[in-house]
Amino acid sequence: MKYKLKKNNKYLLIGFISIVILFILSLLIFSKENKNESIKNDIYDKYVSSINPDEIVLNYKFSNDIASLVTFKDNIYNGEIYNYKTGDKLTLTDIIKKDKLDDFQNKVKELLNLKYPKFIAEVLENTEGNYAFYEKYLIIYYYNVTLDPSMEDELSLTINYKEIKDYLVFNPSIDEEYSNEDGFKIDENKKHIALTFDDGPSKYTEKLSNILLDNKAHATFFFVTKNVINNSNPVIAVNEANHEIGYHSYNHTSFKRQTATVIKEEYNKSNEYLEKLIGKKYYLTRPPYGAINNSVKQALDTPFILWDIDTNDWRYRDSEYLYQYVLDNIKDGDIILFHDSYESSIEAIKKLLPKLYTMDYQVVTVSTLANIKGEELVTHGVYRYFK
């Protein structure tokens, strides 16, 4: 009996010693791994500590593996991504899944075209940016960009992670309340004007509409009903592009030469046709030749829109002259008169819109301009500008 106990005790002792040895080995291995990880973490931490704290915009860990560092120096934002465990600096191709790189670049292109006019977006699409990964969004900063016309504003693109979460190798925080940067969104810090076009639709109207859209601009088109009947496709295109459509008489006869009864009859007939065509009635009216008096004002239940800059483009069919004339006379709150029936006017607008953008002007419809300036458009009222 004693022999059996001694034998059992011997086995117990051997087992205990084995457990202790395994425990000690585990501690040594764990300690070594922790020490190595700590050393690797120190690579990143020491690098961060070597930077002037005033230059650090963000030092953020997305996970145990990925850290984002954003600095600002010499008026330039610089973003860097690191593997926090190894201290290795990562590239964009390390952050974006390999099979999603094309999807990511297409998303960048899509959002650039949503934010910027075409003349800027096309340049930025082919420009290498500084990628800065913030907590809930990515910002791409673009430097040393050559534009025509040139501009001094900072060029950047903010991309919420919800737009690209399926492309990333890490799981970011998602902001559900975000909205993408949209060049058509009203910016109260900019100056605002309304471009208006009379006498259409014409063979140039759709081209003009597309030029406006390419430059994040909307305009008001005052159509003549006979032209609408004879050429309705441009009217549909203008409406679908979210431009504003106003009334410019039935056949371009001066309202002063018509009775109130005829003015009303033609207006009602025009509204019936427009409503069948696009599902809308006219809201604003521009009298032909700007001819208006009290009798005309009372004839139609509509606001009347005149202008304070007349380009006289029907007389000066020179795109360079028209371009310079607007630049020499433009002010915040202006309503500018063009016609969409002259090719020279279309070419002037094509050159003018990018320049206006770089001058911090936003081109909007008449109704939008009135709203921005806090002006209520009232029936029978007459408006030349909104200051």
ABEGO torsion letter per residue (X at the ends): XAAAAAAAAAAAAAAAAAAAAAAAAAAAAAAAAAAAAAAAAAAAAAAAAABBAAABABBBBABAABBBBBBBBGGBBBBBBBBAAAGBBBBAAAABBAAAAAAAAAAAAAAAAAABBAAAAAAAAABBBBBBBBAABBBBBBBGBBBOBBBABBBBBBBBAAAAAAABABBBBBBAABBBBBAABBBAABBBBBBBBBGOBBAAAAAAAAAAAAAGBBBBBBBBAAAAAABAAAAAAAAAAGBBBBBAEAAGBBAAABBAAAAAAAAAAAAAAAAAAAGBBBABBBBBGGBBBAAAAAABBBBBBBBABBAGAAABBBAAAAAAAAAAABBBGBBBBBBAABAAAAAAAAAAAAAAAAAGBBBBBAAAAAAAAGBBBBBGBBBABBX
